[in-house]
Amino acid sequence: MFGGMYESGIYSNDITVLNLKTNEIIKPQVTGGTPISRYAHSACLFSDNQILIFGGQSSIGVLNETALIIIRSEERKALYENKNL
């Protein structure tokens, strides 16, 4: 899961992973930059370990960017790549 908005109205760029094999929830350490906090974006599982994110709303306005997050849950890490197209 990526992003969202807290009840307080603050945008989030948190990444949370549920390992369905172990039923464990982890918050991986992100490398490669920090995704812009956002909500109302589109996200889909691109492969077993990749999340493709597009657009959304942030404190700077409507976003028109594509990002890829590669999850390495066994290492508790994630790699963020900004893919502005």
Residue pairs with C-beta under 8 A, 6 or more apart in sequence:
1 14
1 15
1 16
1 17
1 18
2 13
2 14
2 15
2 16
2 35
2 41
2 43
2 51
2 53
2 69
3 11
3 12
3 13
3 14
3 35
3 37
3 38
3 39
3 41
3 43
3 53
3 56
4 11
4 12
4 14
4 39
5 11
5 12
5 39
6 12
10 37
11 37
11 38
11 39
11 57
11 58
11 59
12 37
12 38
12 39
13 34
13 35
13 36
13 37
13 38
14 27
15 27
15 28
15 30
15 35
15 69
15 71
15 78
16 25
16 26
16 27
17 25
17 26
17 27
17 28
17 71
17 73
17 78
18 24
18 25
19 25
19 26
19 73
26 73
26 76
28 71
28 72
28 73
28 75
28 76
28 77
28 78
29 76
29 77
29 78
30 69
30 77
30 78
30 79
30 80
31 77
31 78
31 79
31 80
32 79
32 80
32 81
33 80
33 81
33 82
34 80
35 53
35 67
35 69
35 80
35 82
36 58
36 60
36 63
36 65
37 58
37 59
38 55
38 56
38 57
38 58
38 63
39 56
39 57
40 55
40 56
40 57
41 53
41 54
41 55
41 56
41 57
41 63
42 53
42 54
42 55
42 56
43 51
43 52
43 53
43 54
44 51
44 52
45 51
46 52
46 68
49 70
49 71
49 72
49 73
50 68
50 69
50 70
50 71
51 68
51 69
51 71
52 66
52 67
52 68
53 66
53 67
53 68
53 69
54 65
54 66
54 67
55 62
55 63
55 64
55 65
56 62
56 63
57 63
65 82
65 83
65 84
65 85
66 83
66 84
66 85
67 80
67 81
67 82
67 83
68 80
68 81
68 83
69 78
69 79
69 80
69 81
70 78
70 79
70 81
71 78
72 78
72 79
